[in-house]
Amino acid sequence: MGSWYPDGLRFTCTMCGNCCTGQPGHIWVSPEEEQEIARHLSLSLEKFRKRYTRLVGDMSSLLEKPNLDCIFLTDDRRCAIHSVKPRQCLTFPFWGRYTESKEKWEQASIGCPGIGTGELHTADEVDALADPETSRERLWDLMKKKPPE
């Protein structure tokens, strides 16, 4: 990992909501994340699952609205569960399919104005964001960086 980005990658979320809308897909949530989100919403786990998730095989995915927006994307294009959003959302755009090559990273930047701008994430940080073993606390630390003034 990191072979084409030895100096790291620039990204700062612009809060545009583009990554939360537009295409069908899966927003995977682990059982722990389901519990955390349910608690955040003051719902029982059962009610949360019934209202906001669907089973895909043996995994849970958040629902989408009819227009394909994430169920938690608000009308003003903000995340209603930002402080407890799933790992998948937290680590965007540092997913293997986008970081595997410069071309894929640049292609992803077409839909995400934060890619290629703002805070420089070192190669080690990018690799940590892609590592499923990295704790959520560490992920938050890595993604809370502020853009340079």
N, C-alpha and C positions, 0 to 999 in steps of 0.2 A: 504494500500500500504506500501511497505517497510518492511513487517514483516520478510522476510527472509534475508534482507540486512540492518540491523539496523546500521551498520557502513558505509553504502554506497556501491557504485560499482565503479570499476576502468574501465576507458575507455579514450583513446586518439586516435583520428582518425589518421591513418597512411597514408591516401590519396592513398590507394591501388586501389580504384574504384570498389572493389568487390560488394559493396552494390548497385551499379549503373548498374549492368550487370547480365546476366546469366539466369534470370527467367522472364517469362511474369508476368505482374501485372499492377497495377495502381499507378501512381504518381499524387496524387490529388493536384490540385491547386485551391485556392479560387479566386474569382473575383479580390480581392485586390492584390493577388500575381500575377495574370495574368497581371494586369496593371503595377505592379512594374517590372516584367520581360520584358514586352513589352517596357517600357521606357528605361530599361537597354540596350535593343537591338536596340533602336531607331526605333521601329516599331509602327505602329498604333495597337490598341488593336485588331481590326478586322484581320489585317495581321498576328499578332502573333497567334491568335486563329486558323486561317486557316492553318498556316504553322506548328505549334508546338503542337496542342492539339487535343483531340477527346472528344466527349461527351459520357458519360456513364450514362445513365439515364438523370438526370438533373445536373450532376457534370462534371467538366472538369478534364481530366487527360493528362499529357504530353505524347507525342508519344514515341514509341520505334523504334530503328533502326531494320532492318530485323534480325540482330543477337541478338536481345532483349536487347541491351544496351539502356540506356536512350538516348534520342535524343541529350542531352547536354553533354554527355560524350565524351571528345576529344580523339584523337588517342593516346595521351600520358597518358590517363586514369585520366584526370583532369576534373573538372566541369567547363564548359564554362560560367555558371551563378552563380558561387559560392557565390558571395556577395549578391545575391538576390534569392538564392535557396528556394524552397518551405519549409514550416514548416515540412512537412513529412520528407524531407531530412535532415533538420537541426536537428531534434530530434532523428534521428537514432543513436544508437540502443535502445534508451529508450522508446520503444513502449511496451504497455501492454502485447503483446504476447511474448515478450522476457523477461520482468521483472517480470512476474507473478510467476516464480519459478526459483530456482537455476539451475534446469535441463534445462529449456528453455534458460536461459542465457548462460550456458555452450554449449548448442547445437548451439546457434547463433555464438559463438566464433569460431566454426569450419570454417566458411566462412569469419570471420572478425578478422584480427590479432590485432585490437585495443581493443577488448573486453577483459577485465581482466588485462589490462596493463595500465601503465601511470597514469594519474590524477585520484585522488579519488574524486568522486562526492558523496556528502552526501546524505542520504536518502531523506532529504527535497529537495535537488536539483534534484534528480531523479524524485521525485513526481512532482516537478514544470515543469520538461521537458515533463512529460506525460499529464499535465493539459492543455486542449485546451484553457483555459482562460489566460494562461501565455502569456505576450506580446512578440512579436518577439524580441524586444530590450533585454528583460530579457533572452530569449532563447540564443541569441548571446552571452550575457555576460557569461552564464553558459557553453557554448560550446567552448568559446575562451581560456579556460584554457590551460596552457602549461604543458607538462609532467615535472616531477621533474628532476632536473639536476643530 
